[in-house]
Amino acid sequence: MRFGPRKFAVVAAIALVAGTVGGPTAAADRDHGLPLGPRGLPETRTVETLQPGVTLTTIVRGESDPADGWTVEVAVPGGGDDPDPDAPPTAVADRAHADALAGALSGKGFATRVEDVTTPAVADFAGGSLGFRVRIGLDADKAAANTLLTRVRAAGFTASAVFTGWDGASTDRGPWRVQVLTIDPKKFRGDLVGDFGPDIERRETTSVLARARNATAGVNAGFFVLDPAAGAPGDPAGLGVYDGRLLSESTNGRPVFTFTADARHAGVDRYSWTGKVSGRGTTLPLDGINRVPGLVRNCGGTHDDRPTSHPLHDTTCTDPDELVAFTADYGTETPSGPGVEALLDRQGRVTEVREPRGGALPAGARSVQGTGTDAAALRAMAVPGPRLAVSGHLTDERGRPARIPQMAANGGPELVRDGRPHVTPQADGMVRPGDPSFYYGWAAKRNPRTIAGVDGHGRIMLATVDGRAVDSLGLSIAESAAVADSLGMESAVNLDGGGSTTMVVDDKVINHPSDATGERPVGDAILVLP
């Protein structure tokens, strides 16, 4: 039986006392409100039962802060041109360059201010000063800031209007809007699944994915390729496991959220993946699964990838010489281009060799594509008739063989470990050498966030936090860890956020996605089925 979400609503309006996010949140403080803003802010919580074992908690904390307003932030000349709408602007520079930019603006008649940007220390990143930003004006009215922005752009500068409440100051009073799905395995009788829709290469909205499965609720899941120049839009940019089928290789070493369909087992794990293709007495290393050869979104691949084999978020590493395996889950056709493709039947026998590569897969078929120097190696191995064995395996963070989980969604950074905030942006590729603006915009500033974790009772928690709005400021990554901890999560990881952050309940989007165009199509989602 499926219960409507309003039947069992219990509403509590509470004025709670909470600490700020300056340090780890003690377990004893977890019942005293979210650790956001000064103590004593108003906070209300609404708890609704969606189906047996599944509740939705909506938390609204804080109030509009008259100290916050709209300002014009001027980008450093020669800034980035990433087509990803969540890509942070190039806004932080050293003091000398910031002063030079301020001087140029002053020469055009603008009254500027140069501000030191600081961020708190986390588990593997020292924080401190990231550099300096240059801003003009401060107004309660966005329209006035937009008028100033037009003047700044007309003077030849790249700039944007931003709300100062998104900066991440612990003195901000809010507001914040947090929604949490809690799945209690002791009472839950449905299924918890990861779903990517009809195929991997195409994006779908979370609401479409939820509707197709008649889901009670769902949230967006892992990072994915968005720009066609980085691969196939919709392809998970990291590990993707669905009903025990590993369909996207890991960003080696980065955290993932793993869970079982009955919700009885879940956690945050770190895996590395290796694969191989064997046949005719030869074994070749496999580079990936179900992705465009040569393009490795978020990096973390093999040793010959460039510029790095380590995770590097929102970066597309390249490798001209690759072997990539495909299943029918990828899409209607495999990627086309120079190289060789071996088609395999259900038994692994080579049925056809295509050159150039690309095309539809027959029913039940798989394939392996080779590019660059690996094309010649595959051509020599792939003779029609004999079998090719395609295999891969996972290892855990200690290098031990690991079983493939039933479900896995990629993410990063880690937020909570062993019941305490444990934020790992350095290890997970969110700290870019020589590019403080990326960390500033992606991690230090407040953004919409999606968080997955497990509490001390074994309950799975899926949270979304609205942001990039004046009625919900969003969270920095450090604040995300503090909030996850205060909600009782013993382990937690950041999933894809920004414009992707979406929560669906009973076929309705109940949060406020931040993209101007509305709900964003994503790579996959975590769905609660009746």
WOKAWO-V528319 format. One record per residue. N is the residue number from 1. SS is DSSP state (hx for helix, st for strand, lp for the rest). Layout:
n:N ss:SS
n:N ss:SS
This chain:
n:1 ss:lp
n:2 ss:lp
n:3 ss:lp
n:4 ss:lp
n:5 ss:lp
n:6 ss:lp
n:7 ss:lp
n:8 ss:lp
n:9 ss:lp
n:10 ss:st
n:11 ss:st
n:12 ss:st
n:13 ss:st
n:14 ss:st
n:15 ss:st
n:16 ss:lp
n:17 ss:lp
n:18 ss:lp
n:19 ss:lp
n:20 ss:lp
n:21 ss:lp
n:22 ss:lp
n:23 ss:lp
n:24 ss:lp
n:25 ss:lp
n:26 ss:lp
n:27 ss:hx
n:28 ss:hx
n:29 ss:hx
n:30 ss:lp
n:31 ss:lp
n:32 ss:lp
n:33 ss:lp
n:34 ss:lp
n:35 ss:lp
n:36 ss:lp
n:37 ss:lp
n:38 ss:lp
n:39 ss:lp
n:40 ss:lp
n:41 ss:lp
n:42 ss:st
n:43 ss:st
n:44 ss:st
n:45 ss:st
n:46 ss:st
n:47 ss:st
n:48 ss:st
n:49 ss:st
n:50 ss:st
n:51 ss:st
n:52 ss:lp
n:53 ss:lp
n:54 ss:st
n:55 ss:st
n:56 ss:st
n:57 ss:st
n:58 ss:st
n:59 ss:st
n:60 ss:st
n:61 ss:st
n:62 ss:st
n:63 ss:lp
n:64 ss:lp
n:65 ss:lp
n:66 ss:lp
n:67 ss:lp
n:68 ss:lp
n:69 ss:lp
n:70 ss:st
n:71 ss:st
n:72 ss:st
n:73 ss:st
n:74 ss:st
n:75 ss:lp
n:76 ss:lp
n:77 ss:lp
n:78 ss:lp
n:79 ss:lp
n:80 ss:lp
n:81 ss:lp
n:82 ss:lp
n:83 ss:lp
n:84 ss:lp
n:85 ss:lp
n:86 ss:lp
n:87 ss:lp
n:88 ss:lp
n:89 ss:lp
n:90 ss:lp
n:91 ss:lp
n:92 ss:lp
n:93 ss:st
n:94 ss:lp
n:95 ss:hx
n:96 ss:hx
n:97 ss:hx
n:98 ss:hx
n:99 ss:hx
n:100 ss:hx
n:101 ss:hx
n:102 ss:hx
n:103 ss:hx
n:104 ss:hx
n:105 ss:hx
n:106 ss:hx
n:107 ss:hx
n:108 ss:lp
n:109 ss:lp
n:110 ss:lp
n:111 ss:lp
n:112 ss:st
n:113 ss:st
n:114 ss:st
n:115 ss:st
n:116 ss:st
n:117 ss:st
n:118 ss:st
n:119 ss:st
n:120 ss:lp
n:121 ss:lp
n:122 ss:st
n:123 ss:lp
n:124 ss:lp
n:125 ss:st
n:126 ss:lp
n:127 ss:lp
n:128 ss:st
n:129 ss:st
n:130 ss:st
n:131 ss:st
n:132 ss:st
n:133 ss:st
n:134 ss:st
n:135 ss:st
n:136 ss:st
n:137 ss:st
n:138 ss:st
n:139 ss:st
n:140 ss:lp
n:141 ss:lp
n:142 ss:hx
n:143 ss:hx
n:144 ss:hx
n:145 ss:hx
n:146 ss:hx
n:147 ss:hx
n:148 ss:hx
n:149 ss:hx
n:150 ss:hx
n:151 ss:hx
n:152 ss:hx
n:153 ss:hx
n:154 ss:hx
n:155 ss:lp
n:156 ss:lp
n:157 ss:lp
n:158 ss:lp
n:159 ss:st
n:160 ss:st
n:161 ss:st
n:162 ss:st
n:163 ss:st
n:164 ss:hx
n:165 ss:hx
n:166 ss:hx
n:167 ss:lp
n:168 ss:lp
n:169 ss:lp
n:170 ss:lp
n:171 ss:lp
n:172 ss:lp
n:173 ss:lp
n:174 ss:st
n:175 ss:st
n:176 ss:st
n:177 ss:st
n:178 ss:st
n:179 ss:st
n:180 ss:st
n:181 ss:st
n:182 ss:st
n:183 ss:st
n:184 ss:lp
n:185 ss:lp
n:186 ss:lp
n:187 ss:lp
n:188 ss:lp
n:189 ss:lp
n:190 ss:lp
n:191 ss:st
n:192 ss:st
n:193 ss:st
n:194 ss:st
n:195 ss:st
n:196 ss:lp
n:197 ss:lp
n:198 ss:lp
n:199 ss:lp
n:200 ss:lp
n:201 ss:lp
n:202 ss:lp
n:203 ss:lp
n:204 ss:st
n:205 ss:lp
n:206 ss:hx
n:207 ss:hx
n:208 ss:hx
n:209 ss:hx
n:210 ss:hx
n:211 ss:hx
n:212 ss:hx
n:213 ss:lp
n:214 ss:lp
n:215 ss:st
n:216 ss:st
n:217 ss:st
n:218 ss:st
n:219 ss:st
n:220 ss:st
n:221 ss:lp
n:222 ss:lp
n:223 ss:lp
n:224 ss:st
n:225 ss:lp
n:226 ss:lp
n:227 ss:lp
n:228 ss:hx
n:229 ss:hx
n:230 ss:hx
n:231 ss:lp
n:232 ss:lp
n:233 ss:lp
n:234 ss:lp
n:235 ss:lp
n:236 ss:st
n:237 ss:lp
n:238 ss:lp
n:239 ss:lp
n:240 ss:st
n:241 ss:st
n:242 ss:st
n:243 ss:lp
n:244 ss:lp
n:245 ss:st
n:246 ss:st
n:247 ss:st
n:248 ss:st
n:249 ss:lp
n:250 ss:lp
n:251 ss:lp
n:252 ss:lp
n:253 ss:lp
n:254 ss:lp
n:255 ss:st
n:256 ss:st
n:257 ss:st
n:258 ss:st
n:259 ss:st
n:260 ss:lp
n:261 ss:lp
n:262 ss:lp
n:263 ss:lp
n:264 ss:lp
n:265 ss:lp
n:266 ss:st
n:267 ss:st
n:268 ss:st
n:269 ss:st
n:270 ss:st
n:271 ss:st
n:272 ss:st
n:273 ss:st
n:274 ss:st
n:275 ss:st
n:276 ss:st
n:277 ss:st
n:278 ss:st
n:279 ss:st
n:280 ss:lp
n:281 ss:lp
n:282 ss:st
n:283 ss:st
n:284 ss:st
n:285 ss:st
n:286 ss:st
n:287 ss:lp
n:288 ss:st
n:289 ss:st
n:290 ss:lp
n:291 ss:lp
n:292 ss:lp
n:293 ss:lp
n:294 ss:lp
n:295 ss:st
n:296 ss:st
n:297 ss:st
n:298 ss:st
n:299 ss:st
n:300 ss:lp
n:301 ss:lp
n:302 ss:lp
n:303 ss:lp
n:304 ss:lp
n:305 ss:lp
n:306 ss:st
n:307 ss:lp
n:308 ss:lp
n:309 ss:lp
n:310 ss:lp
n:311 ss:st
n:312 ss:st
n:313 ss:st
n:314 ss:st
n:315 ss:st
n:316 ss:st
n:317 ss:st
n:318 ss:st
n:319 ss:lp
n:320 ss:lp
n:321 ss:lp
n:322 ss:lp
n:323 ss:st
n:324 ss:st
n:325 ss:st
n:326 ss:st
n:327 ss:lp
n:328 ss:lp
n:329 ss:lp
n:330 ss:lp
n:331 ss:lp
n:332 ss:lp
n:333 ss:lp
n:334 ss:st
n:335 ss:st
n:336 ss:st
n:337 ss:st
n:338 ss:lp
n:339 ss:lp
n:340 ss:st
n:341 ss:st
n:342 ss:st
n:343 ss:st
n:344 ss:st
n:345 ss:lp
n:346 ss:lp
n:347 ss:lp
n:348 ss:lp
n:349 ss:st
n:350 ss:st
n:351 ss:st
n:352 ss:st
n:353 ss:st
n:354 ss:st
n:355 ss:lp
n:356 ss:lp
n:357 ss:st
n:358 ss:st
n:359 ss:st
n:360 ss:lp
n:361 ss:lp
n:362 ss:lp
n:363 ss:lp
n:364 ss:lp
n:365 ss:lp
n:366 ss:st
n:367 ss:st
n:368 ss:st
n:369 ss:st
n:370 ss:st
n:371 ss:lp
n:372 ss:lp
n:373 ss:hx
n:374 ss:hx
n:375 ss:hx
n:376 ss:hx
n:377 ss:hx
n:378 ss:hx
n:379 ss:hx
n:380 ss:hx
n:381 ss:hx
n:382 ss:lp
n:383 ss:lp
n:384 ss:lp
n:385 ss:lp
n:386 ss:lp
n:387 ss:st
n:388 ss:lp
n:389 ss:st
n:390 ss:st
n:391 ss:st
n:392 ss:st
n:393 ss:st
n:394 ss:st
n:395 ss:st
n:396 ss:st
n:397 ss:lp
n:398 ss:lp
n:399 ss:lp
n:400 ss:lp
n:401 ss:st
n:402 ss:st
n:403 ss:lp
n:404 ss:lp
n:405 ss:lp
n:406 ss:lp
n:407 ss:st
n:408 ss:st
n:409 ss:st
n:410 ss:st
n:411 ss:lp
n:412 ss:lp
n:413 ss:lp
n:414 ss:st
n:415 ss:st
n:416 ss:st
n:417 ss:st
n:418 ss:lp
n:419 ss:lp
n:420 ss:st
n:421 ss:st
n:422 ss:lp
n:423 ss:lp
n:424 ss:lp
n:425 ss:lp
n:426 ss:lp
n:427 ss:lp
n:428 ss:lp
n:429 ss:lp
n:430 ss:lp
n:431 ss:lp
n:432 ss:lp
n:433 ss:lp
n:434 ss:lp
n:435 ss:lp
n:436 ss:hx
n:437 ss:hx
n:438 ss:hx
n:439 ss:hx
n:440 ss:hx
n:441 ss:hx
n:442 ss:hx
n:443 ss:hx
n:444 ss:hx
n:445 ss:lp
n:446 ss:lp
n:447 ss:st
n:448 ss:lp
n:449 ss:st
n:450 ss:st
n:451 ss:st
n:452 ss:st
n:453 ss:st
n:454 ss:st
n:455 ss:st
n:456 ss:lp
n:457 ss:lp
n:458 ss:lp
n:459 ss:lp
n:460 ss:st
n:461 ss:st
n:462 ss:st
n:463 ss:st
n:464 ss:st
n:465 ss:st
n:466 ss:lp
n:467 ss:lp
n:468 ss:lp
n:469 ss:lp
n:470 ss:lp
n:471 ss:lp
n:472 ss:lp
n:473 ss:lp
n:474 ss:lp
n:475 ss:st
n:476 ss:lp
n:477 ss:hx
n:478 ss:hx
n:479 ss:hx
n:480 ss:hx
n:481 ss:hx
n:482 ss:hx
n:483 ss:hx
n:484 ss:hx
n:485 ss:hx
n:486 ss:hx
n:487 ss:lp
n:488 ss:lp
n:489 ss:st
n:490 ss:st
n:491 ss:st
n:492 ss:st
n:493 ss:st
n:494 ss:st
n:495 ss:lp
n:496 ss:lp
n:497 ss:lp
n:498 ss:hx
n:499 ss:hx
n:500 ss:hx
n:501 ss:lp
n:502 ss:lp
n:503 ss:st
n:504 ss:st
n:505 ss:st
n:506 ss:lp
n:507 ss:lp
n:508 ss:st
n:509 ss:st
n:510 ss:lp
n:511 ss:lp
n:512 ss:lp
n:513 ss:lp
n:514 ss:lp
n:515 ss:lp
n:516 ss:lp
n:517 ss:lp
n:518 ss:lp
n:519 ss:lp
n:520 ss:lp
n:521 ss:lp
n:522 ss:st
n:523 ss:lp
n:524 ss:lp
n:525 ss:st
n:526 ss:st
n:527 ss:st
n:528 ss:st
n:529 ss:st
n:530 ss:lp
